[in-house]
Amino acid sequence: MAPPASAHLMVMMNAAKKAARQLLRDFNEVEQLQVSVKGPSDFVSQADLRAEATLRRELEKARPGYGFLMEESGVSGSGRWTWRWIVDPLDGTTNFLHGIPHWAISIALERRLADGAAELAAGLVYNPAANEMFWAERGAGAYLNDRRLRVSARREMAQAVFATGIPFAAATAERRLAFARTLGLLMPQVAGIRRFGAASLDLAWVAAGRYDGYWELGVNAWDVAAGILVVREAGGFVSDPAGGDPVATGDVVATNPALHPRLIDAVVEGIAAVRRRAGASAL
């Protein structure tokens, strides 16, 4: 049984549920939505924009003065924020537009510390189509609805199932090559690799033990911030390939503790192979 949610988490849950009601209506009438192209294989729909407006309104009403980092509208609010919302109103837009019920609302709350650094204080990933709400607060554990979450206990690569995001048209050739190299290293070692198309849910499923790990390069803070905290509070490890902050770098490796070094090694080798081939710098 989950403990009572904090005031911050109640605000996040209520905002997510309100935005979800409209998203579910739009999902059932998806063929009528207006869709714009942001870039190659990168879409934004009326559903994204309406959900973001609802989330902003509800979060701002409950906590005026907090900053925002949102997928569609970017950075807003005071640059001197102590608390900031990091919001993806619809993670998995391509799934949504194709009628695939694997998409989510992702909300993270970030706190700025006295030294200027920031830490994730709370995170929520909600899949309305499945009525699954993954949530966590720093130091208080991770939960799916009312059930406590723990990452998987698997220790052998041969038993592991990993998730990833396959680079699409907008990715650089170097990033596609790094992905292919990592994939080639992992495929002979593991039980399976999945690509479901929503980074926030990939991380939430790692926290729930459905996946044993997840990696992806070049994601945005709003895609992963909430899920990162959920994984950590479920007992998992999350870093970038160099051991740094994945929210800052956009490169994410998340697993249970036993498999983290092995997945890190494969991702690092993928990056290194590109650099050796190009004799060049970062991706």
C-alpha positions as CSV (number, residue, x, y, z in Angstrom):
1,M,0.0,0.0,0.0
2,A,1.4,3.4,-1.0
3,P,1.8,6.1,1.7
4,P,-0.2,9.3,1.3
5,A,1.0,11.5,-1.5
6,S,2.7,14.8,-0.6
7,A,1.1,18.1,-1.4
8,H,3.4,18.5,-4.4
9,L,2.5,15.0,-5.7
10,M,-1.2,15.6,-5.3
11,V,-0.9,18.7,-7.4
12,M,0.9,16.7,-10.1
13,M,-1.6,13.8,-10.0
14,N,-4.6,16.1,-10.2
15,A,-3.1,18.1,-13.1
16,A,-2.2,14.8,-15.0
17,K,-5.7,13.4,-14.5
18,K,-7.3,16.6,-15.8
19,A,-5.1,16.6,-18.9
20,A,-5.7,12.9,-19.4
21,R,-9.4,13.3,-19.8
22,Q,-9.0,15.5,-22.9
23,L,-6.2,13.3,-24.3
24,L,-8.4,10.2,-24.1
25,R,-11.2,12.0,-26.0
26,D,-8.7,13.1,-28.6
27,F,-7.2,9.6,-28.8
28,N,-10.6,8.2,-29.6
29,E,-11.0,10.7,-32.4
30,V,-7.4,10.9,-33.5
31,E,-8.2,11.0,-37.2
32,Q,-9.8,14.5,-36.6
33,L,-6.7,16.1,-35.0
34,Q,-4.7,18.7,-36.8
35,V,-1.0,17.7,-36.9
36,S,2.0,19.8,-37.6
37,V,5.6,18.7,-38.4
38,K,8.3,20.0,-36.1
39,G,11.1,18.1,-37.9
40,P,11.7,14.8,-39.6
41,S,9.5,12.2,-37.9
42,D,8.7,14.7,-35.2
43,F,5.1,15.8,-34.8
44,V,2.9,18.0,-32.7
45,S,-0.9,17.7,-32.6
46,Q,-3.7,19.7,-31.2
47,A,-3.8,17.1,-28.4
48,D,-0.2,17.9,-27.3
49,L,-0.9,21.6,-27.2
50,R,-4.2,21.3,-25.4
51,A,-2.7,19.0,-22.8
52,E,0.2,21.3,-22.2
53,A,-2.1,24.3,-21.7
54,T,-4.1,22.3,-19.2
55,L,-1.1,21.2,-17.3
56,R,0.4,24.6,-17.2
57,R,-2.8,26.2,-16.0
58,E,-3.3,23.6,-13.2
59,L,0.3,23.6,-12.0
60,E,0.6,27.4,-12.1
61,K,-2.7,27.8,-10.2
62,A,-1.6,25.5,-7.5
63,R,2.0,26.7,-7.3
64,P,2.4,30.3,-8.6
65,G,6.0,31.4,-9.1
66,Y,7.4,28.0,-10.0
67,G,9.4,27.8,-13.2
68,F,8.6,25.7,-16.2
69,L,10.4,23.6,-18.8
70,M,7.8,22.2,-21.2
71,E,8.2,20.4,-24.5
72,E,6.1,22.7,-26.7
73,S,6.6,26.1,-25.0
74,G,10.1,25.7,-23.7
75,V,11.4,27.6,-20.7
76,S,9.2,30.1,-18.9
77,G,8.7,31.8,-15.5
78,S,11.4,33.4,-13.4
79,G,15.0,32.5,-14.1
80,R,15.6,32.6,-10.4
81,W,13.2,29.7,-9.6
82,T,13.7,27.5,-6.5
83,W,11.2,25.0,-7.9
84,R,10.6,24.1,-11.5
85,W,8.2,21.8,-13.4
86,I,9.6,19.7,-16.2
87,V,6.7,18.6,-18.4
88,D,6.0,16.5,-21.4
89,P,2.3,16.7,-22.1
90,L,2.3,13.8,-24.5
91,D,5.3,11.5,-24.6
92,G,4.8,9.1,-27.5
93,T,3.0,11.4,-29.9
94,T,3.7,9.1,-32.9
95,N,2.1,6.2,-31.0
96,F,-0.8,8.4,-30.1
97,L,-1.4,9.5,-33.7
98,H,-1.3,5.9,-35.0
99,G,-3.8,4.7,-32.4
100,I,-1.2,2.8,-30.3
101,P,-2.2,3.0,-26.6
102,H,1.3,3.5,-25.4
103,W,1.9,7.1,-24.5
104,A,2.1,9.1,-21.3
105,I,2.0,12.4,-19.5
106,S,5.4,13.1,-17.7
107,I,5.8,15.6,-14.9
108,A,8.9,16.1,-12.8
109,L,9.5,18.6,-10.1
110,E,13.1,20.0,-9.8
111,R,14.5,21.9,-6.8
112,R,17.4,24.3,-7.0
113,L,19.8,23.9,-4.1
114,A,21.8,26.6,-2.3
115,D,24.9,25.9,-4.3
116,G,23.0,26.4,-7.6
117,A,22.8,22.7,-8.5
118,A,19.4,21.1,-9.0
119,E,17.9,17.8,-7.9
120,L,14.8,15.9,-8.9
121,A,12.3,16.1,-6.0
122,A,9.3,14.3,-7.5
123,G,8.3,12.5,-10.7
124,L,5.1,11.2,-12.3
125,V,4.6,9.2,-15.5
126,Y,0.9,8.5,-16.3
127,N,-0.4,6.3,-19.1
128,P,-4.1,7.1,-19.2
129,A,-4.9,4.4,-21.8
130,A,-3.8,1.7,-19.3
131,N,-4.7,3.8,-16.1
132,E,-1.2,3.3,-14.8
133,M,0.3,6.1,-12.8
134,F,4.0,5.6,-11.9
135,W,5.1,8.1,-9.2
136,A,7.9,8.8,-6.8
137,E,9.3,11.4,-4.4
138,R,12.9,11.7,-3.4
139,G,13.7,9.4,-0.5
140,A,10.2,8.0,-0.3
141,G,10.1,5.1,-2.8
142,A,8.4,4.5,-6.1
143,Y,4.9,3.3,-6.8
144,L,2.5,2.1,-9.6
145,N,-0.9,3.4,-8.5
146,D,-0.9,2.0,-4.9
147,R,1.7,-0.7,-5.3
148,R,5.4,-0.4,-4.3
149,L,7.9,-0.8,-7.2
150,R,11.2,-2.5,-7.3
151,V,13.6,-2.9,-10.3
152,S,14.2,-6.5,-11.4
153,A,16.6,-8.8,-9.6
154,R,18.1,-10.4,-12.8
155,R,21.8,-10.6,-12.8
156,E,22.5,-12.5,-16.1
157,M,22.5,-10.7,-19.5
158,A,21.1,-13.8,-21.1
159,Q,17.9,-13.4,-19.1
160,A,17.6,-9.6,-19.5
161,V,15.2,-7.6,-21.7
162,F,16.3,-4.1,-22.5
163,A,14.4,-1.2,-24.0
164,T,15.8,1.5,-26.2
165,G,14.8,4.3,-28.6
166,I,15.8,3.7,-32.2
167,P,17.2,6.9,-33.8
168,F,14.9,8.3,-36.5
169,A,15.4,10.7,-39.4
170,A,16.5,13.7,-37.4
171,A,19.4,11.9,-35.7
172,T,22.9,12.4,-37.0
173,A,24.6,9.6,-38.9
174,E,27.1,9.3,-36.0
175,R,24.3,8.7,-33.5
176,R,22.7,6.1,-35.7
177,L,26.0,4.4,-36.1
178,A,26.6,4.4,-32.3
179,F,23.2,2.9,-31.8
180,A,23.9,0.2,-34.4
181,R,27.2,-0.7,-32.7
182,T,25.6,-0.9,-29.3
183,L,22.7,-3.0,-30.6
184,G,25.1,-5.3,-32.4
185,L,27.0,-5.9,-29.2
186,L,23.9,-6.5,-27.0
187,M,21.8,-8.7,-29.3
188,P,23.9,-11.9,-28.9
189,Q,24.0,-11.4,-25.2
190,V,20.4,-10.7,-24.1
191,A,16.9,-12.3,-24.1
192,G,15.4,-9.4,-26.1
193,I,15.5,-5.7,-27.0
194,R,12.3,-3.6,-27.3
195,R,11.4,-0.3,-28.8
196,F,8.0,0.9,-27.7
197,G,8.3,4.6,-28.5
198,A,7.9,6.5,-25.2
199,A,11.0,7.2,-23.2
200,S,9.1,8.1,-20.0
201,L,7.3,4.7,-20.0
202,D,10.5,2.8,-20.9
203,L,12.0,4.2,-17.6
204,A,8.8,3.5,-15.7
205,W,8.8,-0.1,-16.9
206,V,12.4,-0.4,-15.7
207,A,11.2,0.7,-12.3
208,A,8.5,-1.9,-12.4
209,G,10.8,-4.7,-13.3
210,R,9.2,-5.2,-16.7
211,Y,12.4,-4.2,-18.4
212,D,15.8,-4.9,-16.9
213,G,17.3,-1.8,-18.5
214,Y,17.0,1.1,-21.0
215,W,19.4,3.2,-22.9
216,E,19.0,6.1,-25.4
217,L,21.2,8.9,-26.6
218,G,20.0,12.4,-27.3
219,V,16.7,12.6,-25.4
220,N,15.3,15.7,-23.9
221,A,14.9,16.5,-20.2
222,W,11.1,16.5,-20.4
223,D,11.2,12.9,-21.8
224,V,13.2,11.4,-19.0
225,A,13.3,13.6,-15.8
226,A,10.3,12.1,-14.1
227,G,11.2,8.5,-15.1
228,I,14.7,8.8,-13.9
229,L,13.5,9.6,-10.4
230,V,11.0,6.7,-10.5
231,V,13.8,4.3,-11.4
232,R,16.1,5.5,-8.7
233,E,13.4,5.3,-6.0
234,A,12.7,1.8,-7.2
235,G,16.3,0.8,-6.4
236,G,17.7,1.2,-9.9
237,F,20.8,3.0,-11.2
238,V,20.5,5.8,-13.8
239,S,23.4,7.8,-15.3
240,D,24.7,9.0,-18.6
241,P,27.4,6.7,-20.3
242,A,30.2,8.6,-18.5
243,G,28.5,8.3,-15.1
244,G,27.2,11.9,-15.2
245,D,23.8,13.6,-15.0
246,P,21.5,12.2,-17.8
247,V,19.0,15.1,-17.4
248,A,21.8,17.5,-18.3
249,T,23.4,15.5,-21.1
250,G,20.4,13.8,-22.6
251,D,22.1,10.4,-22.7
252,V,20.5,7.8,-20.5
253,V,21.5,4.4,-19.2
254,A,19.0,2.9,-16.6
255,T,19.1,-0.6,-15.2
256,N,19.0,-2.6,-12.0
257,P,22.2,-2.4,-10.0
258,A,23.6,-5.8,-11.2
259,L,23.4,-5.0,-14.9
260,H,24.3,-1.3,-15.0
261,P,28.1,-1.8,-15.7
262,R,27.4,-4.2,-18.5
263,L,24.9,-1.9,-20.3
264,I,27.2,1.1,-19.7
265,D,30.1,-0.8,-21.3
266,A,28.0,-1.6,-24.5
267,V,26.8,2.0,-24.8
268,V,30.3,3.4,-24.3
269,E,31.7,1.0,-26.9
270,G,29.1,2.2,-29.4
271,I,30.2,5.8,-28.9
272,A,33.9,4.9,-29.0
273,A,33.5,3.0,-32.2
274,V,32.1,6.1,-33.9
275,R,34.9,8.3,-32.6
276,R,37.5,5.8,-33.7
277,R,36.0,5.6,-37.2
278,A,35.7,9.4,-37.5
279,G,38.8,10.3,-35.6
280,A,36.5,12.9,-34.1
281,S,34.9,14.3,-31.0
282,A,31.5,13.9,-29.4
283,L,28.4,12.7,-31.2
